[in-house]
Amino acid sequence: MAVGLRYSPSASPGSLVIATDRTLIALDAAADPRLVDQLWERVSNGADFESLVGFMPAESAGRPLSFVLIGDIAESADGASFMALVNGQTGFDVAVAGAPQHIAPSGSSPWLRTRLQQVTHVAIGAKAGAAAPQFPLGAGVVAASRVDVSIGAAPQPTASAAASGNATSSSVLLDAHGDAHDGQTVARVPGAVMLTGPVRLANVPHTRPTKMFGYRVNGGQAFGLDLPHRFGRSPRVASGGDARLVPLLSPTKTVSATHLDVRQIGDAVVVSDLGSTNGTSVIEPGTQWRRMAPGESVAVAAGTFIDLGDGNVIEVMPGVPLH
């Protein structure tokens, strides 16, 4: 990439850094060397962000794997845009349109997936002392205490000023309604068949529900799916429609104005991307992340996570019996 990438070596490095012109990965220094080899092979062969997300394991060398994955890096006159996935509390710092931000999971979620734009600086790792040397890195794998990426010809401010303790965590505004459930009780109906996978809304059987499923955003309050719910920066519903509107904060406008519909039909929970600009990703229990097609509807199981971007993650909660 036409950027300046430099790293700080250390006798006790905090990360193993894998870098190419479109991808940057920082792994826990204790990661299994075999994983590093496999990632380097994929990255050097041009693997995109989504394929790397699907490959990244939850553990390495017998312990949870902390990492920062930055991919699909694309440059423009006002900086760079890219996708990012952070697993664990490591996080990284950026300068977005000159303003420092710290990117890390918040609340109870162990990971954060987001899209960033107009990025002029990326920093992973603790800031080194003024006398600490930094060396250029083009493409390869290095052990480092810190890596800095500067985009653009002019020197950019160091984004590490946005320390994690001062970071503003992503938050949401929820419609307060009275059918919230505890999110813990699971209704087990003998012989019930769970509908999952791609569906057409018109073809989902409108049977009488035996339970009410729920959702929560970023690990917050759980709410019941008593009506269809629309999520987005400023969600709307067609005239005469009946839905609850759930506004989400999206500083980078990764989330579309009316991005996602989540509703319960019978005993099925159906998630529909509403033609969002930057897409929707889902991961069901026991599966890997997959990106929904624009306008696609998918029936999902309880325990599914839905990522809309900018740290907005919806979790489908277990159903509770209807009496």
N, C-alpha and C positions, 0 to 999 in steps of 0.2 A: 504494500500500500504506500502511497505517496505521503507518508507520515513519518514522524520521528519516534521510534520505539527504542527505549533504553531500559536496562535492568541493573539492579544493584546486587552484586554477589555477596555472599555471607558465609561464614563458617557454620552458621546454624540457619540455613534458609527456611523461610516459612512456606514457600510454594515451589512446585514444579510447574514451569510455564511452558506452554506449547503455543507457538506463534507461526502464523502465515499471513498472507496479505489480506485475507477475509475472515480470519478466525483467531481468537485469543482465548486460551484456557489456562486457568490457574488452579492446580490441584493441591490438596494437602500434601506436604512434603513426604508424609509417610505412605503415600499411595503405592500400590503394588506396581513394580516396574513393568510387569507384563501389561497392565492397563495402560501405562504411559506409551509403550510400544504400539499397542493397538490403536490408541487415539492418534498418535502421530501418523500412523499409516493411513488412517481415514482422513485426517485433516490435510495431509500433504497430497492426497489424491482428490481433494476438492469437495469433501463431504459438506453438505449444507447444514444450517442450524437445526432443522427439524430432524434430520437423520442422526445428528450427534445427540440431540435430546433423547431420542429413542434408544441410543446405545448406552448412555451414561448409567452406571449402576448406582444403587443406593448405598452399597458398602464396598470397601476395598481393604484388603489385608485384615479382614475380620473386624472392621470398625466402620461406623458411618462415614461416608465420604463427603467432605466439604469441598465445594468447588465453585468457581465462577466460570461460566461459559458465555462468551460473546461471539456472535456469528452473523453471517450475512452482512458484513460491514460494507457500506456503500458511501462513497464520499460525494460531497457537493460543495458549492461555493461557500455555504455557511456552516460547514462542519461535516460530520458523518452521522449516518443513521445505522442502527444495528438492533438485533434482538439479543436479549440477555436472559440467562437463567442463573440464579444464585441458590445454592443448596447449603444450608448451614448458616451460621452467623458471621461468616467472613465479610461478605459484602465488598463493594468497591466504591470509589469516588469518581465523580465526573464533573466537568464544567459544561453546562447546557446553556448555549447562548451567553456564555460568560458568567453564569451564576452557578456556584458550587452546589452539588447535591450528593448525599450518600445513598447508595442503592443497596438495600439489604432487606431480608424478610422482616415482617413486623407481626406483633401479636403472637398467636399460638402457631402460626404457619411456619414450617421449617424451610420453606423455599419461596422464591419470588421469581416470577417470569414477567418480563416487560419489554416494550419497544421504546427506544430512545432516539431522538432526533436532534440535530444542531449541536452535536457533541464536539467540543474542541479539545478536550483533554480527558484521559482515563488514567486512574491510578489504582493499583492493587497492592496492598501491603502497607506497613507502617512507614512513615516518612523517615528517610535516612538523614544523618547529620550533614551539615553543610560541607564537611570535608570528605564525605563518603564518595567513592568513585562510582560512576555509572558508565556502562558500556553499551554500544549500539547492538541491536539484535534485528536481523532481517527475518529469517525463518529458521526454526529449529526448536530444540528443547533445552532449557537451562534451569538450574536451581537458583532461586533468587529470593531475597528478602522483600524486594519491591520491583514493580515494573511500571513505567510511565509511557503513555502514548500521547503524543501531541499531534493534532491535525491542523494543518495550515502553516504558512510560512512564518507568521509572527509568533513570538513566544506567548504561550497561554498561561494564565494563572493556574497554580497547582490546586487541583480540586480537593485535596485532602483536608482543606480547611473546613469542609463539611463533615465534622466528626460525627460518628454514629450516635453519640449521646445527644447531639443537638438536631438530629435529623427529624423532619416532620414526617411521621408515618402516614401511609395511605389511609384514608378514612372514607366512609360512605354515609349517605343519608338514607335512612330506611323509613318507609311508611309504617307507622305504628298501627298494628291491628291486633285484634284480641285472640286470634287462634294460634298463638305461639305454643310450641310444645317443647318438652325438655330435651329432645334430640337423642334420647338414650333408649327408650323402650322400642323394641322391635316386634312387630306383629307377625307371627308365623301362622299362615293359613294353610292347613293341610291340603296338599294337591294343587296349590296355586302355582300358576306358570307366570314367571316374570317376563314381560315383553322388553327386549333390548335390541339395539341395533338400529340402522337407518329405517325410517318409516315415512309414510305420507300421512299428514295429519288427518286427512279425510278418511283414511283407512283404519285408524286406530279405533277399536271397539269402544263405544260409549256405554260401558257396563256400570252398574251401581258400585261405587267404591266401598271397600270394606275397611279402609284405613285412610288416614290423611298423612301424606308426606310433607316434608318441610324443606327449608333451605336456610343457610346463613352465609353472610358475606365476610370474608377475612376473619373467620373464627368468632364472629360476634353473636348477637342475639338470634335465636332460631325462630322462624315464622312459618306458619302453615300455608300450604298452597291451596287456599280456599278459592282463589280466583286465578286466572292467568296473570303472570307477572311480567312486566316489561322492564328491562334493565338498559341503561345508557346514560350518556352525559345529561341529556334532557329528554327522556323518553316520552313518546306520544302514542296515542291509540286512535284508530280511525273513529270518526264520528259514529256514535251509536255503539261502539265497542265497550266491553266491560273488562277492565284489567286494573291491577294495581301497578303504579309507576314507581320505580325505584331508581332515583338519580345516583350516579356514581361520580366520584371525583377523578378527573383524568387530566392532569396538568399538561401532558404532551399531546392530548387529543387522540391518543391511541384508541380509546373507546369511542365508538360511534354514538351519535345522538340517540338513536333508538337501535340498540345493538343486538339484544337477545330477548327471546321469549321463553319462559319456563312455565309449564302448566301440568296439572295432573288430569289425566283422562282415564276414568275407571281407576284401576290400581297401577297405572303406568305413569311415569314422569317423562314428559317429552320436552326436549331442549331444541329450540329452533334458532339458528343464526338468521338474522333479519337482513342479510345482504351487507354485513358490516364491511367497512373499508379495510381494516387490518386483521380481520379474521377472529375465529374463536377456536380454542383448543380444549379437548376434554380428555380425562383419564379416568377410566372405570377401575374398580378394584381388581387387582391381578393383571392389569393390562399396561400398555405403554401409552404415552401421550399421542394423540392424533389430532390433526387439524381438520375442522369441519369445512366442507365446501360452502361457499356463499349460498344462503337460502336453505341449507340442509336441515332436516329435522331428524333427531336421534332419540330413541327411547333409552333411558339410562337407569341404572340400579342405584339404590342408596349407597352412599360412600363415594359417589362420583364427584370429581372436582372439575370446574369449568373456569378456564382462564380467559378473561376478556382483555387483559393488558393493563399496564400502569398499576400493577399490584392488586387488581380487582379479581378475586377468586371466589367463586360461588361453590359451596358444598351442598350436595343433595343429602338431606337428613333422613333417617329411617322413619317409616310410617308408624302411626299410633292407631289403635283400633277405633273405629267409629261405632258408637253405641246408639 
